[in-house]
Amino acid sequence: MTARGPLLKDELDIVIPTIRDLAFLEQWRPYLSPYHLIIVQDGDPTKKIHVPEGYDYELYNRNDINRILGPKASCISFKDSACRCFGFMMSKKKYIFTIDDDCWVAKDPSGHEINALEQHITNLLSPSTPLFFNTLYDPYRAGADFVRGYPFSMREGVATAISHGLWLNVPDYDAPTQLVKPAEKNTRFVDAVMTIPKGTLFPMCGMNLAFDREMIGAAMYFGLMGDGQPIGRYDDMWAGWCCKVICDHLGFGVKTGLPYIHHSKASNPFVNLKKEYKGIFWQEEIIPFFQQVVLPKEAVTVEQCYIELAKQVGEKLKGLDPYFTKLAEAMVTWIEAWSELTGSEKNATGAAPKSSLK
């Protein structure tokens, strides 16, 4: 909040995937209530979801997704938080903040509540430094600067596309780590924001994430996960790997660190293991694939980059499992739907869209 009111009030949507009543929003009221919410209801579309009074929101369930996207609804996951990316598609705002319904307001070491959204906005509105690492981390924060030896020619930085926040209390562990450390909590508050260097991948978590939708939104597809798919809990990882490769190619920045949220509960590690099982093995080949991806210089938009990436996924990962052929096709479908719903005159290949979504 500022003396003039909430930052970017008319330029930012908050996207929440859920299967339950959103009572958690009561705690977030001082920080989120001025903003428009897009709620993506997963699971049973006949279930009534309660949203606390005073919030401005639109709510979409599976019936809405099918109605709006038609045959292209096949690219939106069911019974998985990956469905949140439908909300990214429906937004008309420049920025998106997405948060899970088991995330509460965190407190800093002095006991003060953290306005996570405000910090995300600060991250997005200040440059990133992916080409040269600054040992004082984010040089644009108050009290920091570029250290001796940092090239002056690089001090303007680049535009920031993604702000990746962290979590106190329950850490974002995979199932094997959960099983080994069932009672572990993250109590370490690190007061730092840093740019992830160019050429470095990272495990993106979707529970506390903000991004410039106009800059990178077309690549923020959380893949095919959940019901009917052989893998789950890799939705945000997949989006993160795709986005980082494209950000590196197009010269955008990605920040991680502050803000923290309080992750209130751990999911069942045995259920998680069933969802993650194949992904734990597959990632040992998926990550080298992303590390070696080269996008052509002719790919100058996110859509063009994503179509090329889908092509390479289909060609180079199909031997890992037939699922990746299906995923590559879904990536193309996603871009087609994104191009139509966002009103772009041309799709990623430069041709006019084939049809209009009803």
Beta strands, then each sheet from edge to edge (+ up, - down):
strand 1: 12-18
strand 2: 36-41
strand 3: 56-60
strand 4: 95-99
strand 5: 103-104
strand 6: 160-169
strand 7: 193-195
strand 8: 208-212
strand 9: 253-263
sheet 1: 3+ 2+ 1+ 4+ 8- 6+ 9+ 5-
sheet 2: 3+ 2+ 1+ 4+ 8- 6+ 9+ 7-
end
